[in-house]
Amino acid sequence: MNNKEQKMREEAREAIIEALRDGYSGYYCDLHHEVFNTDYYIIGTYQAKKALEEYGVFDAIEKVQTYEKDNFGEIYIDLSDPEKLINMLYYIIGEEVLYEMMNSIEAWEDNWNNIATDETNTEILKVIEA
C-alpha cells in the first residue's frame, strides 16, 4: 500500500467516525453512500491530477476498473477525467475501510437495515475507538 492510499484510508476512517459522532440518522446500510457519495473528495482537475500522481495513475485506473467490472459488469466511469477517477477511488477505498471497521461489530450487523440512533452510533463508536 502506497503513502497516498494510506492517507486516503485514514481520511475515510475519520469521515466515517465524524459522521457517526455528528449524529448520523439515516439507515446504516446507507452510511457509505452518505459519507462517500454525497460530496466530492477532490474538486479541481489540477488537485485531482496531483492526487492521482501521488497514488499512481495506473494503480488508480486498475483499482477502479476492477471494482466497476466486479460490481457492475462493465466500466462506467470516464477514466480520462481526473476528478471522476480520484473521487471514485476514494469511494472504493471508503467502502473497503467501512467494512474493515465494522467487521464483527454486533451493533452494526444487528442494525444494518435500521435507522441510526444516537445510542447505536455511540455503541459502534465505542468499539471502533477501543
C-alpha positions in Angstrom: 0.0 0.0 0.0 1.4 3.3 -1.0 1.5 6.5 1.1 -1.4 8.2 -0.7 -3.6 5.1 -0.3 -2.7 5.0 3.4 -3.6 8.7 3.7 -6.9 8.2 1.9 -7.7 5.2 4.1 -7.1 7.4 7.2 -9.2 10.2 5.8 -12.0 7.7 5.1 -11.9 6.3 8.6 -12.1 9.8 10.0 -15.0 10.7 7.8 -16.9 7.6 9.0 -16.2 8.4 12.6 -17.2 12.0 12.1 -20.5 11.1 10.5 -21.3 8.8 13.5 -20.2 11.4 16.0 -22.2 14.1 14.3 -25.4 12.1 14.8 -25.8 10.2 11.5 -29.5 9.5 11.3 -30.0 7.6 8.1 -30.1 3.9 7.6 -26.9 2.1 8.5 -26.9 0.4 5.1 -26.7 3.9 3.5 -23.8 5.2 5.6 -21.3 4.5 2.9 -23.4 6.3 0.3 -23.9 9.3 2.7 -20.2 9.7 3.6 -18.6 8.9 0.2 -21.1 9.7 -2.5 -22.9 12.9 -1.5 -19.8 15.2 -1.7 -16.6 15.3 -3.6 -13.2 14.2 -2.2 -11.3 16.5 -4.5 -12.7 19.3 -6.7 -10.5 20.6 -9.4 -8.5 19.0 -12.2 -5.1 20.2 -11.0 -5.6 18.8 -7.5 -7.1 15.6 -8.8 -4.1 15.1 -11.1 -1.7 15.7 -8.3 -3.5 13.2 -6.0 -3.5 10.6 -8.8 0.2 11.1 -9.5 0.8 10.6 -5.8 -1.3 7.4 -5.7 -0.1 6.1 -9.1 -2.4 6.8 -12.1 -2.3 3.3 -13.4 -2.8 1.8 -10.0 -5.9 4.0 -9.6 -7.2 3.1 -13.0 -6.7 -0.6 -12.3 -8.5 -0.4 -8.9 -11.5 1.5 -10.4 -11.7 -0.8 -13.4 -11.6 -3.9 -11.3 -14.2 -2.6 -8.9 -16.6 -1.5 -11.6 -16.3 -4.8 -13.6 -16.8 -6.8 -10.4 -19.8 -4.7 -9.2 -21.4 -3.5 -12.4 -20.2 -5.9 -15.1 -18.7 -3.0 -17.1 -16.8 0.3 -16.7 -19.0 3.3 -16.4 -16.6 6.0 -15.2 -14.7 8.2 -17.6 -11.2 7.2 -16.8 -9.8 10.2 -18.7 -11.4 12.6 -16.2 -9.0 13.0 -13.2 -11.8 14.4 -10.9 -14.1 11.5 -11.5 -11.3 9.0 -11.2 -10.0 10.2 -7.9 -13.4 10.6 -6.4 -14.4 7.1 -7.5 -11.1 5.8 -6.0 -12.0 7.5 -2.7 -15.5 6.0 -2.8 -14.0 2.5 -3.3 -11.4 3.0 -0.5 -14.2 4.3 1.7 -16.2 1.1 1.2 -13.2 -1.1 2.0 -12.5 0.9 5.2 -16.1 0.9 6.3 -16.3 -2.9 6.0 -13.0 -3.4 7.7 -14.0 -1.1 10.6 -17.4 -2.7 11.0 -16.3 -6.3 10.7 -17.8 -8.2 13.6 -19.3 -5.1 15.4 -22.5 -6.6 16.6 -24.4 -3.2 16.9 -23.6 -2.6 13.2 -24.6 -6.0 12.0 -27.8 -6.1 14.1 -28.8 -2.6 12.8 -27.8 -2.8 9.1 -31.4 -2.3 7.9 -32.4 0.1 10.7 -32.4 3.8 11.1 -29.4 5.1 13.0 -29.9 6.3 16.6 -27.6 8.2 18.9 -27.4 5.2 21.2 -26.4 2.8 18.4 -23.9 5.3 17.0 -22.3 5.6 20.4 -22.2 1.8 20.8 -20.4 1.5 17.4 -18.0 4.3 18.2 -17.0 2.7 21.5 -16.0 -0.5 19.7 -14.2 1.4 16.9 -12.3 3.6 19.3 -11.3 0.7 21.7 
